[in-house]
Amino acid sequence: MIVYPAIDIMEGKVVRLERGEYDAVTEYGESPTDTAHRYADLGFRYLHVVDLLASKRGRITVFETLEEIIDETGLRVEFGGGVRQYEDVERLIDIGVDRVVVGSLAIKDKPKFEAIAKAFGGDRITLGADVREGRVAVRGWTEKSPTTVEEHVQYGLDNNVDVVLCTDVSRDGMMLGPNVELYQSLARRFPDLKLVASGGVSSIDDVKRLRDQGMYATIVGKAIYEGAIDPKELATLVG
């Protein structure tokens, strides 16, 4: 299983939200690039980066930071947040981003999403599925769409995108444990799905449980920053 330590960026700072609420922000001291170096030094090979303001506003603000992280650390970066245009994906891949998470666009503008999926394929595109009460939330989790997570996943698979980053918004940043039941349900329904589990991871045991459930990858954020998970120990589990 791939383990992605997470760096969420807002106004150039490393932060975490609680349940996707932009007025419930915790700021951490290191710069995004220094944090990425720390993960690389520990032996991580992958990194998940989110541009929080872009998720909400639809304009990516961290291209230079991403390029710096990739050039200096060699980490394989999965990026999400505010990807609304074909040109966004093209530029992200040009600067070395390994995988681009596209979520809202697959709900709001299907022709654009389908063009991106056709051009870049499942090798570079991850479908973002941010789930709030069984429905897919969009635009930085500020809107709940009528689309169910099952409908959303099927749409991704229909467009040859088989990696899905599924976040239970109600657990994100809360360290309540991951929604394993949700992931198991999706895995049973879509056996070819490569599922990236996100939201609520609070301990090494949570990570091991997700690994044992056959998850393709998991994202760990606040539990590292709050000291609930030792990143040195977590690094021993990386795929």
C-alpha positions in Angstrom: 0.0 0.0 0.0 1.2 3.5 -0.9 1.3 5.9 2.1 0.9 9.5 1.2 1.9 12.0 4.0 -0.2 15.1 3.3 0.7 18.7 3.0 -2.3 21.0 2.9 -1.3 24.6 1.9 -3.2 27.8 2.5 -1.5 31.2 1.9 1.9 29.5 1.7 1.5 27.8 5.1 1.1 24.2 6.1 -2.4 23.9 7.7 -5.1 21.3 8.4 -8.9 21.9 8.4 -11.5 20.1 10.5 -14.3 18.5 8.5 -13.4 20.7 5.5 -14.4 23.9 7.4 -12.3 26.9 6.3 -12.9 28.7 9.6 -11.5 25.7 11.5 -7.8 25.9 10.6 -4.7 24.8 12.5 -1.5 26.2 11.2 1.9 24.3 11.5 5.3 26.0 11.6 7.4 24.6 8.7 7.2 25.8 5.2 5.7 23.3 2.6 9.1 22.7 1.1 10.8 22.1 4.4 8.0 19.7 5.4 8.5 17.8 2.1 12.2 17.6 2.7 11.5 16.1 6.1 9.3 13.4 4.6 11.9 12.6 1.9 14.6 12.3 4.5 12.5 9.8 6.4 12.3 7.5 3.3 8.8 8.4 2.0 8.6 8.2 -1.8 5.1 9.8 -2.3 3.5 13.0 -1.1 -0.1 14.3 -1.3 -0.4 18.1 -1.7 -3.6 20.1 -1.6 -4.1 23.8 -2.5 -6.9 24.6 -0.1 -7.7 28.0 -1.5 -7.8 26.7 -5.0 -10.2 24.0 -4.0 -12.6 26.7 -2.9 -11.9 29.3 -5.6 -10.9 27.3 -8.6 -7.5 28.9 -9.3 -4.3 27.0 -8.4 -1.8 29.1 -6.4 1.0 26.7 -5.6 2.7 25.9 -8.9 6.0 27.3 -7.9 5.9 25.5 -4.5 5.1 22.2 -6.2 7.9 22.6 -8.7 10.3 23.4 -5.8 9.2 20.4 -3.8 9.5 18.0 -6.8 12.9 19.4 -8.0 14.5 19.4 -4.5 13.1 16.2 -3.0 12.3 13.8 -5.9 9.1 12.8 -4.2 6.2 11.6 -6.4 3.6 14.2 -5.8 -0.1 13.6 -6.0 -1.8 17.1 -6.2 -5.4 18.1 -5.7 -7.2 21.4 -5.3 -8.8 23.7 -7.8 -8.2 21.7 -11.0 -10.8 23.2 -13.3 -9.2 23.3 -16.7 -7.4 21.0 -19.1 -4.5 23.5 -19.1 -4.2 23.1 -15.3 -3.6 19.4 -15.7 -1.2 20.0 -18.6 0.9 22.4 -16.5 0.9 20.3 -13.4 2.2 17.3 -15.3 4.7 19.5 -17.2 6.3 20.5 -13.8 6.5 16.9 -12.7 3.4 16.2 -10.7 2.9 12.4 -10.7 -0.9 12.3 -10.3 -3.6 15.0 -10.6 -6.7 14.7 -8.5 -9.8 15.9 -10.4 -13.1 15.9 -8.4 -15.5 18.8 -8.9 -15.0 18.9 -12.6 -16.3 15.4 -13.0 -19.6 16.7 -11.5 -19.7 20.2 -12.8 -18.3 19.9 -16.3 -18.3 16.4 -17.6 -17.1 17.2 -21.2 -13.9 18.8 -19.7 -13.4 15.9 -17.3 -13.8 13.4 -20.2 -11.3 15.3 -22.3 -8.8 15.2 -19.5 -9.4 11.5 -18.8 -9.0 10.7 -22.5 -5.8 12.7 -22.9 -4.0 11.8 -19.6 -5.6 8.5 -18.6 -5.8 6.6 -15.4 -2.0 6.6 -15.1 -2.0 10.3 -14.3 -5.5 11.2 -13.2 -7.1 10.3 -9.9 -10.8 10.9 -9.4 -11.6 12.8 -6.2 -14.6 11.5 -4.3 -15.2 13.7 -1.3 -18.2 12.2 0.5 -20.6 14.0 2.8 -23.6 11.9 3.9 -23.3 9.6 0.9 -23.2 12.4 -1.7 -20.2 13.9 -3.4 -19.1 17.3 -2.1 -17.5 19.8 -4.5 -15.7 23.1 -4.6 -13.6 22.5 -1.6 -16.4 20.6 0.2 -18.5 23.8 0.3 -21.3 22.3 -1.8 -23.0 18.9 -1.7 -24.0 17.6 -5.1 -26.9 15.2 -5.7 -24.5 12.6 -7.1 -23.9 9.5 -4.9 -20.4 8.2 -4.4 -21.3 5.0 -6.2 -22.5 6.9 -9.3 -19.4 9.1 -9.2 -17.0 6.1 -9.0 -18.8 4.3 -11.8 -18.5 7.4 -14.0 -14.7 7.5 -13.3 -14.4 3.8 -14.3 -16.5 4.4 -17.4 -13.8 6.9 -18.4 -10.9 4.6 -17.6 -10.0 6.3 -14.3 -9.6 3.5 -11.8 -7.8 5.3 -9.0 -10.3 7.0 -6.7 -9.3 9.2 -3.7 -12.3 8.8 -1.3 -12.5 11.2 1.6 -15.1 11.0 4.3 -15.4 14.7 4.9 -17.1 14.2 8.3 -13.9 12.5 9.6 -11.2 14.6 7.8 -9.0 16.3 10.3 -10.9 14.8 13.2 -8.7 11.8 13.9 -11.8 9.6 14.6 -10.5 6.7 12.6 -11.1 6.0 8.9 -14.5 5.0 7.5 -13.5 1.4 6.7 -17.1 0.4 6.1 -17.4 2.9 3.3 -14.2 1.7 1.7 -15.2 -2.0 2.1 -18.6 -1.2 0.4 -17.0 0.4 -2.5 -14.4 -2.3 -2.9 -17.1 -5.0 -3.0 -19.1 -3.1 -5.6 -16.2 -2.2 -7.7 -13.6 -5.0 -7.6 -11.3 -3.3 -10.1 -11.1 0.0 -8.2 -7.8 1.2 -6.8 -9.0 3.0 -3.7 -7.1 5.7 -1.9 -8.5 6.0 1.6 -8.5 9.5 3.2 -10.0 11.1 6.3 -9.8 10.2 10.0 -6.5 8.2 10.1 -5.4 8.6 13.7 -2.9 5.8 14.5 -0.5 3.3 13.1 -3.1 0.6 13.7 -5.5 2.5 11.4 -2.9 2.5 8.6 -2.3 -1.3 9.1 -6.0 -1.9 9.1 -6.4 -0.1 5.8 -3.5 -2.0 4.4 -5.0 -5.3 5.5 -8.3 -4.3 3.8 -6.5 -4.1 0.5 -6.5 -0.3 0.0 -4.3 0.9 -2.9 -3.1 3.8 -0.8 -3.9 6.0 2.2 -3.3 9.6 3.1 -2.1 10.6 6.5 -2.2 14.2 7.6 -3.2 15.6 11.0 -2.2 12.5 12.9 1.4 13.2 12.0 1.3 16.9 12.7 -0.4 16.4 16.1 2.1 13.7 17.1 -0.4 10.8 17.2 1.6 9.0 14.5 5.4 8.9 14.5 6.4 9.6 10.9 9.5 7.4 11.4 7.3 4.5 12.2 4.9 5.3 9.4 7.8 5.4 6.9 8.4 1.7 7.6 5.0 0.9 6.1 5.3 2.9 2.9 4.7 1.2 -0.4 
